[in-house]
Amino acid sequence: MRPDYARARQSKRASYDEATIHAILDTGLVGHVGFIAENRPMVIPMAYARIGSTIYLHGASKTRIALLHDAPLSMTVTHLTGIVAARSAFHHSVNYRSAVVHGTARAVTGEEFDQALNAITEHLLPGRIAELRPMSALERKATGVIALDIAHASAKIRTGPPVDDEDDLDLGLWGGVIPVVTALGTAVQDGHTPEDAILPASIPAARRKFAVI
């Protein structure tokens, strides 16, 4: 079933464009996943990947979220891009891009299981799977994967300078935007990596993918 990208309540900063929502998801480093467990609302930060209209999540096979089947889920991804400093506290804000998706948890098995785990690794480090040893049977048994097939999704975006009251513009106070930059730094190898080891291609690929635009 095709996701509904126009069902949420209307807002002046909302977007229901599929490409816009996918772009936010595809360049996020962490998703905050919301669900109900033990009659309590919970939100957990998780690594994820998107394939088509499906979000894949993984964790230890005995964790709460890996055991959620046929349960409602939501996930939010946010890119904070600036602090908006106005001439009054009331008009301070932030610039951001965020996407919220809703769906139902579905257990992932078989060939889709491997595809999902590979996608989650490749989301953070493109090309990394080809640089690794295969997953062992013990590792597979210890890992659970669920799919969130997107049923509804929306994005919210704020850009630009502060929106001050007209009377405040001549006060002589500073107003503007302080950019917030998130970028990957220089990789630091651990003590078990040979001194002459070549930097894996997945690392500069990730740096390019998550580069500040």
N, C-alpha and C positions, 0 to 999 in steps of 0.2 A: 504494500500500500504506500502510495506517495505521501511524504510528510506534509503536514499542514503548516505553511510558513506565514499564515495570516490570521491566526485564530486568537492570539493574545490580545488583551485590551489595548486600544490605540494609545499612542503616546507621541509627543512631538519629536522625540529622539529615537523612536523605534524604527527598525527596518525588518522587512520580512523577505528580503531578496535572498534567494538560496545561495548564490555565489558569495555574497557578503558574509553570510553566516558560516559557510564552509571555510572561507579565508581566515576568519577569526579562530575557528577550531583548529585549522591546520597549522597555525603559527603559534599556538599556545603551548606552554611548557607543562602546565598542570591543570587538571580539571577538578572542581569541587563537586563531588557527587552526593546528592541528597536522597535519603530513603528513610523508611520507618523500620525500626527493629526493636523488639522488646517493648512495643508500645511507646517508643520515644523517637522523635525526629533526630536524625544524625546526618552530619556532613563530613565527608572524608576527602582530603586532597589525594588525587591519584594520577598516575601516568595513564595515558589513553592513546587511542588511534582511531581515525575515521576511515572507513572504506564505504564509499557510496553514501547511503543514508543510515549507516550503522556505526555506532560508537562501540569500541571494544575496551573492556577493562579486565585487569587480572589481579590476582592476589593469592595468598596461601589458600589451599583448597578447603581449609576448615574455618576461614574467617567469615564474619557475618555476610559481607557483600558477595563473596563467592558462592554463598548458599542461597542467595536471593533469586528465586525463580518465579516468574509470573507476578512479580511485585512492581509497583510503580516506582520509577526512578526519575530524577532530574539531574542535570549537570550544567554547571556554569563555568565558562572560561572568560577571564578578564585580562585585558592588556591596559595597564595604567600608563598613560603617555605624558601627563603633565599635571602640575598643581597650578590651579588658576587663582591668582591673587588679585582680588578686587579692592575697591576703596572702602568697603564696609565688610564686616565679618559675614553679614547675611548673604552677600553675593559671591563669597568664595566657593570654589568648586574644584573639580578635577576633569581633565580630558581623559577619555578612555574609549575602548571598544570592548563590548562584551556580547557573549552569545549564551542563550539559555535553551537547552533542549529537554524535551520530556518524552518518556516512552515507558516500556515495560521490560523488566529484566528477563533475559532468555539464556538458558544454559548453552554453552558452546562445547561441542565435542567433534571428534573425527578430524577430517581434513580442515574444517573451518577453525578448529582449535590451533593448529600449527600456523595457519594464515594469520590469525588474530595475534598470536604471540610475536610472530615476525613483524607484523605491522606496528605493534607497540614499540618494539626496539627500534625499528626503522624511523618511526616518527621523531624520536629524539636524536638518533644518529643515523642519517641516511646512508645505506650501504653497509651497515655494521654486521648484519647477519653473515655476509660472505667472509667476514674476518674472524668468525668465531668457530669453536668446535660445536658439533651437534648437541642438542639437549639430551640428557640421559633419561632412562626410564624412571629413575627415582625422582628426578626433577619434574618430569611430566606429572607424576602421581601427586606431587606436593603442590601443584599449581592448579588454580581454578580460573576459568575465563567465563565472563558473562558478556552478552551483547545487549546494547540499548538500541533497539530499532526506533529511529526518531519518528515520533508521531506528530509532535508540534515543536516548533522552534521559532525564535525571534532574536534579534540583535538590538542593542542600544549603543549609540555612539554620540560622544560629545567632542567637538573640536573648537579651536578658536580662543579668542581673548575673553576676559571677563565681561559680563553684561552689567554695567553699573547704572545706577540712577543718573539721569541727566544732570541733576544738580550737583552730583559728586565729581563730575569730570573736571571741574575747574578748581578743585581743592589743592592742587599741587602735590598730591600723594602718588606714590608709585603703584602702578597696576600692570599686570602682564601675566606671562606663563613661565613657570619653571619646568623645563622638560624633565621627564623621568625616563631614563635610558636603561633598558635591559638587554644585555649582550653577553655572549660567551667569551670568556677570557682565554688566556694561553693555557693549554693542557699541561698538567704536571704529572709525569709518570711516577709510578710507585717503585718501591725498592726491588721488586721482582722482575722489572722490565729491563732487558739488556741495554747497556749504555748506548749501543749503536743501533738500537731499534728504530725503524722508520715510523714516523707518525702515521697512523692509519688514515686512509682517505675519508673515512666517515666523520672525522673530527672537523676538518675544514669544510666539509659538506654541511655539517650542522651549523657551523659558524655563519655560513652563507645563508642558510635557511632562516635562522633566527636573527639575522642582522637587522639593526635599526633602520627603518625606511624613512 
